[in-house]
Amino acid sequence: MDKMSSLDLALREMQLELEPVTGRVSWCSSNPRHPRNWSLPRKIWDIGLIVLLEVYTCVRSNITMESVQHLLTISIDLQLVLPECSTAARYSQERLNISLTLSQFLFVSTYLLAQGLGGIVFPPYAEAFGRKKLYVISTVLYSGFCAIIGGVDSPVAAVIGRLVTGFLSAIPTCSITGSIEDMFNSKDRIWMMLCYIGAANLGVAMGPVMSAYITFAFSWQWIFYIAAMITGGISLLLLSIRESRPSLVLEGEVKELRKRTGIETLECLNHDSVPDMKTFVQVNLGRPVKLLCTEPIVFCVSFMGGTAMAIIYLLTEALPKIYEAKGFDHEQSSLPFLALGIGFIFNVPGRLADVRTANALRKNDCHVPPEYKLAGLKFAAPILAGALWWFAWTIPPTIQGVHWIVSVFALLAIGYGRNELSIVLTGYLADSYSAYTGSAFAAWGLLRAILSAVFPLFAPAMFDALGANVAVSVLAGAMTVFMIIPLSFRRYGKTLRERSKFAQYSMQRYKETTVEKDGT
């Protein structure tokens, strides 16, 4: 048998094909080894572990200021490290001589800013070199540095540990959307994005609650000891997941094809390949920043979504005082955070509507454009703004005598609006920049991290100066003005996408490498 006959036979057996123009090897649509064609249990196991990791890194991103103060009251005098600080931080002011704003920056904002930096580095790396190794290695290191924060009696070690863990947390936060896009089509991504966004927001909401109760029951160190144990266990489980980047899986397929046929010149269709690290740094690492600065869709989505998330971090400092004024004890005052997290339950009907819309379009043989996922914006933005106004005027000090459950219902609505906004915009972003989903979300993650790091810094001063009612009203007013962004997307989103050379190139690449015939 000659080499060409051997090649034809091997291609059929391995369910691969040669591109007619380039002559490179690509996937057949029915190939079971393509991540989109994996069994459902395999997909759920892999993405479930990554979501679990994301939940716990979100929990750790949003620790309470009491936990921060415990970090600051460890044995070494922080004045030796930060001699320029002169303003005191709440009850630790006499011992530490450090301002509340600076302590918030050192232990909360640095985590988020480092996460934004990691979001620039890791998603492009995962697109070029694979995702599994990043998940496993980062989780092992995350576990180790959590143990260092809890075990080493030094504020310097605590700050460094928060920086490193924040940097590493960007891997699940910014890469999970790429993994979802690898394994699921646009219809299935409706539910995957709901699970991811809902779980991540629940993690952020659980952070203050877990921190308060663990610190009260044990000590602040156990926040990080528990984090080290949980993430250490997850890192072992992550060894069982598969590499999901289709281009890299195809590289392995072509390597096997060369062995079978003896044709060493065979190459796979791999747009992610980079010739060397210099090219990767120059081209791939700059992609998220380029997207953020040059793509109106990416910038507007990142700005709107980042602002909505930053409000949650800002409320971290406001809610305990508000509910202590309503008669809650110190630990109980953190429980209303959970309402922000469980609001995702009300996002389910919106996903059912999305599925019905997609099915109707396919039934009529219509292409399913990314814009069909924007329907939820007409509810998300107004409800988020309205819920903030509702919350602002059902709480002390101006409003007295209103039962606490009324304001908690407002928090549920805030959670719904924030989740719906994120689900809709992330789905639109993933469908618009399908081949470069990771880089697009890295841009989102960078702006979100900056906003989430900055908002809590002025929260104490704003709430002290204006009072809770006016301060929350300022947030509500801002979200009311921002409603113009999602409304504009519904009208002009398609035009912006069609004018974007990057989005069009991404879609062309996607069509060349996907195994789906209908483009869904």
Secondary structure, 3 states (H helix, E strand, C coil): CCHHHHHHHHHHHHCEEECCCCCCEEECCCCCCCHHHCCHHHHHHHHHHHHHHHHHHHHHHCCCHHHHHHHHCCCCCHHHCCCCCCCCCHHHHHHHCCCHHHHHHHHHHHHHHHHHHHHHHHHHHHHHHCCHHHHHHHHHHHHHHHHHHHHCCCHHHHHHHHHHHHHHHHHHHHHHHHHHHHHCCHHHHHHHHHHHHHHHHHHHHHHHHHHHHHHHHCCCHHHHHHHHHHHHHHHHHHCCCCCCCHHHHHHHHHHHHHHHHCCCCCCECCCCCCCCHHHHHHHHCCHHHHHHHHCHHHHHHHHHHHHHHHHHHHHHHHHHHHHHHCCCCCCHHHCCHHHHHHHHHHHHHHHHHHHHHHHHHHHCCCCCCHHHHHHHHHHHHHHHHHHHHHHHCCCCCCCCCCCHHHHHHHHHHHHHHHHHHHHHHHHHHHHHCHHHHHHHHHHHHHHHHHHHHHHHHHHHHHHHHHCHHHHHHHHHHHHHHHCHHHHHHHHHHHHHHHHCHHHHHHHHHHHHHCCCCCCC
